[in-house]
Amino acid sequence: MRGSINPRFLFLLGLFSSLTVIQLGGISLFLIFAYMLFLYGLVRKNLSICINTKFLPFLVSIVFSFLVSLFSNLPSGYLINNIKGLLNYLIIFVLAFSIVESDNKETCLYELLSGLCCSCRVQSVWIIGQTILWNLLKIDVNKLIFSDILGLVEKASQYKSTGYVPTGLCWNAGGIAPILFLGFFLEKRLILKIIIAVSAFLTQSATLTIGMSLCIVFMIVYNVSKMNVLVKCKKNISSIFAGLVLILIFLFVSYRSFGVIRQQFDRLWEVFSYRIDGLLNSSSAMDSSTSAHLGYFTNLPYALGHGSFANAFFGFGINCSGFPYSAVTGQYSDQVWIVECDFVNILLNFGIIGFLFFYVWLMGGVLNLREKGAIFYAFLVIAFMGITYNLQYIWLIFIELILFSKKVTSSEFSLH
């Protein structure tokens, strides 16, 4: 049934999408607000279900994955993951299409995109603040606030072989990659794009470094393609050029004047070049993170073949990719986890059939965004960077379900 959706819920869903260290009872605020909105819609009788979508075959395959996993001798932790995962997918599927079919769809979309922008700004500023506090005072602000004081999560920060890593309001850099890519293209002001890019590089994450570099290249290509429009407005071109010059001067002066900032950039380059050398030069030793992520692909045939034919075709269950991988390699065998790579994670979770259905829907949706502005490039980068990390979180799939809909027009994007 059609009706109006409370748009403030959409802002909150966008805002708390990536702020994963802020939890209640181990549940992210995104999921809490999503379930509240679902119950609100259920009471108001304005929920909708769409059957004319390429996501539906994937959703059916998810149900089969769930059923097959019940006979796969999963530990209790993975069984709980499975049940929660199925409920989450069903909830966001109904919610997304209820929003698309709502009478106030434009307002809802505006609030959702505004919430995503706000979430990206919070993450970017927090990363810069983390970097300053750690380098000047050796304060791990995430651990101090969210673990020691509030006790919201056990792990609120990330440490690698290179030391402390700023990850925003998340416990790993991969968790904030999608929001930074989206925010980079949603933001209109150049200075905000630069702040987002700087924060991405400060995380020292290969996923964020490569992904943000692609975002910058795509932004340049997109603006060049629109140059005939910009030429008609010389004032805009001169303002952009002047802004770039001032920013470059500021960065150069900062680099030459402040040892802490210079040290951080040098450290970032050292880490990044070390990982690239490890990938390209077989004689170079790779760090543990790079080696582990490459192992996801080299060990995939063994992990996929660990179970039955039903597991190969329908997977081991929702958020259960760590189970077959641990059984083969022993990695994190004492934990309940998911493989940190979209391609491998989705294949092990949902099997060959679910994998095909998911990427048919994902790539079709990304291509559907080509005429809706620069946001197309953000999702293109997210889909590609799934090679290096698992980025298809439940909140992102919810966003994709809405934005990939053909009922969301270019004019509704331009309202933001």
N, C-alpha and C positions, 0 to 999 in steps of 0.2 A: 504494500500500500504506500502511496506517495504522501508526503507531508513535508514539514519543515524540520531541519536538523539544527540544533543549537550550535551556532558557529563558534562560540567560545570554546567548546570542546575541541574543535578542529585546531584552534590556535594552540591549546595545551598539548594536543597530540603531536603537533609539529615541534613545539618547544622542547618537550621531554623525550623526543624520539631518540636522541643520541646521548642524553645525560644519564648514562647507565649506572653511575655510582650513587645516584639518588634513588634509593629503593625503600619500599616498605614491606617488611616480612619476606625479603628476598625476591620481591616482584617489582619490576620496573614500573615507574609512574606511567609510562606510555601504555602498558598493558592494563594498568588499573583504570586509566581514563577510557581506554577502548572498551573495556567491559562495562563501565558505567554508562557510556554512550549507547552500547548495545541494549542494556536493560532499559535505559530511557526510551530508546526507540521501540522496544518491545511493549512497554506500557502505553506509549502514544500510538502504537499500531502503525508506524510509518517506516517499517523495514521492507527492503526489497531484495529479491534474488534474481540475478541475471543468468539466463542459460545460453545466451548468444555471445559467448566469450571463449577465447582460446585457453583461458585459464581453467575452465571447467574440466576438460580432460585431465589436466594436471592434478586438479583437486580430487578427481575420482581415483587417480593413481596413488595419491596420498593415502586415501582410505584403504586401498589394497595393501600398501606398504605397512600400514598400521596392523591390518589383519594378519599379514604374513609374519610380521615381527613377533606376534603373540606366540608363534610356534618356533621361535629362533633361539630359545634358551637365553634370553637377555637377562642380565642382572637387574635387580629391582630399580636401581638408579636410572638405567636406560628405559625401563618400562614406564617410569614416571615421566621422563622426558618425552616419551612417545605419546602418552595420553595428553599431557599439557600441549605438546606441539600440534596435535590434531585439533584440539579445541581452539587454539590460537588461530590456526589457518581458517577454520570454519567461521570464527567471529569476524576476522578482518575481511573475509570474502563478502559476507553479508553487509558489513558496515560500509565497505568501499562502494558497493553498488547502490546502497541506500542513499549515500551522499550524492552520487552521480545522478540519481533519479529524483532527488529532493527538489522542492519548489524554490529553495534559496541556494541552489548549487553555486552560483557566482560568488555569493558572500562566503560560503563555506570554503571554496577554493582559495579565495583571497586570504582568509584567516589561516588556512593550512600553510600556504606559502609564506605568509608573514611569520608564522611560528617556526618554520624551517630556517628562515633567515635569522631570526633571533637566536635560535639554537646554535647556528654556525658562528654568530658573533660572540656568543658566550664561550664557545669552545676555543675560538681563536685568541680572545683576550686572556682566557685562563691559561692556555699554553704559554703565552708570552710571560704571564705572571709566574708560572711554575719555573720557567727558565731563569728568570731574574732572581727569584727567591732561592733557588738551589745553588746557582753560581755565586751569589753574594753571601748567603747565610747558611747554605746547606740545609734548608728546610724543605722537607717533602710535604707540601701543603695538602695533597690528597690524603695521605696517610694520617696526617695530623687531624684533619677535620672529619673525614668520612669514616675512618677506621677507629682512631684513638678517642675522639671526642663524641661523635654521634653514633658510632658503632653500626653504621648502615651496611657496610660490606667488610669482609675480611681482607680482601685484596683491592686496594684502590690505586696502586701505582705500578709502574713497570721498571724493572732493572734488567739490563743486558750486560754482556761482557764488557761493553764500553762504559757501563755505569748507569746512572739515573737517566730516564727518558721521559720528557714531558708528553703526556698523552691526553691532556684536557680532562674533562669530567667523565673519564672512562679509564679502565685499567690496562688497555692496550691501544696502540696507535691505529690498528686496523679497524677498531670499533668506531672511530670518528672519521674514517676516510670518506664514506658516502656523504656525510653532512657537509664536509669541507668542499667536496667536488660540486655538490648541488648549490651550496651557498656562493661559491665562486661565480657561477653563472646567473644566479638569481639576483645578486647584488648589482645595483646600477652604478654606484659611485666607484671610481677607480681606486681611491685610497683604501676602501674596504676590501677590494679584490687583492690589493697588495698585502694588506694585513693578513688575510686568509692564506695567501701563498707563503708568506714568511712563516706563519705558524705551522703550516704543513711541513716545510723544510726543517723546522726546529725539532720535529718529532724524531728525526733520523730514521724514519721508516722508509724502506725501499718502496713499499706500495704507495705511500703518500708522495714520496719524492718523484717517482716515475709518473704517477697519476697526475700530480699537480703540474708537472712539466708538460704533459699532454694537454691539460686544460689550458695552459698559457698559449701553447701552439695553436690549439683550436680556436681560442679567443681571437688571436691575431688573424687567423684565416677567415674567421667569421666577419671581423670588422673590415678586413680588406675587401671581402665580397660585398659589403655594404658601403664601400667607399664612395660610390656615386651619390648616395644619399647624404653622406657626411660633407661632401664637397660643397653642397648647397648651403651648408651652415658653417661658414668659416670661423665664426666665433667659437663653436664647439671644438674644432680642430686645434685652434690656437690655445684654448684652455687645457685640452688634453696634453698637448706638447709641453706647455709651461709646467703643468703638474708633474709630468714625467721627469723633466729636467730637475725640478726642485727635489723630487724624491730621490733621484740618483745622487744629487749633491749631498743630501742628508745622509744617505746610506754610506757614501764614500767618507764623509767627515766622521760619522759614527765608527766606521771600521778603523780609521786611522787613529781615532782619539780614545776609544774605550777598549782596553785589553780584554775585558770579559766577553764583549760581543765578538771581537776578532777571534778569540780562542774558540768560541762556540761555532763560528763559521768554519774555522780550520778543522775542528773536530768532525763537523758534519761531512765535510768533503772527504776526510780520511776514512770515515765509516762507509760512505757511499762508494768511493773508489775501490775500497777493499772488497766490498760485496760484488761489484761489477767484475773485478779481476778474478774473483773466485768462480764466477759463472762462465767467463770467457776463456780462462786459462786453466786447463786441466791439471797443471802442475802446482797450482796455488792452493793453499789450504783455505777452506771456507769456514766462516764462523758457524756456530751451532744453528742459528736461525735459518741461514741460507741452506745449509745442509739438510735440515729437517724439512723445509718446504720443497726442496727437490725430491726428497724421499717420498713425498706424497704421490708423485707421479711414477717414480721407478717401482714403488711397492704396490701400486694400484692393482695390477693384474692378480697379485696374490691375495690382496684384501677382498677384491670383488669375488674371487673364487673360493673364499673361505667357507661360505655357507652353501646352501642348496641352489638348484636352478631357480627356484622361486625368489630367493634372495638376490640372485644376479639380475633378474628381470624387474623385481619390485622393491628391492633394497632391504635394509635391515631395520628400517623404521625412522621416524622423524627425530632428528637430532641425535641419531645413534651411530653416526659414521665412525666415531672413535672405537666402538666395540670391535668390528672386524679388523681395524687397523692395529689396535693394541694386541689382538690375538696373533697377528702375523709378525709384528715387529717388537712387541713388548713395550712400546712407547706409551707412557702415562697409563700403564696397565692397572694402577691402583686408583685411577680417577674416572669420573664420568665426564667426557669431553666430546667435542666435535672437531673434525679435521679442518685446519685453517687454510682452506682453499676451496673456492666455490665449486669448481668443476668436479673435484674429487669428493667433496662433502655431499653435493647433490646426487652424484652417481651412487655413492654408498648408501645414502639415506633412502633414495627412491628408486634405485635400480636403473637399468637401461631405459625402460619405458618411461619412467618418471622424468629422467634426465632429458630425453628427447622432447617430451611434452612441455617441460619447463622452458627449454631454450627456444622452442618454436614460439611459445607465448612471449618470452622476454625479447627476442630479436624482432618479432613482429611489432611489439609495443614500442620499442626504441625507434624503429623505422617510421612508425606512425607519428612520431614527434618531429620529424624532419621539417614540417611546415609550421611548427609552433614556436620557432625561435631557437635561441642558443642553448636552451635547456636540453635539447637533443644531444649535445656534445657531452653534457654531464653524465647522462645515462650510458652513452657510448663508452666513456672512460670507465664507469663503474662495471659495466659488463666485461670489458677487456681486463681490468685489474683483478677480476675474479680468478685469474691465473695465479696471482701471488698471495691472495688472502680470501677468506670468506667474508663477503660484503653484503650478501643477500639476507640481511636480518629481517625479522618479522615486521619491524616498523617500515623498512624500505619496501618490502613487498606490498604493504598496505598503500604506501605512497604511489608505487608503480601501478597498482590496480586502478587507482583513481586517475592518474595522469595519462595512462595508456588508453583510457576509454575514448572512443571516437566521439562521444558526446561532449567531451571537454574540448572547447574550441580555442583557436589562436587568440581571439579577442579576450577570452577569459584569462589567458596567461598574461596578456598585455596589461590587464587591470592592475597587476602587482607592480 
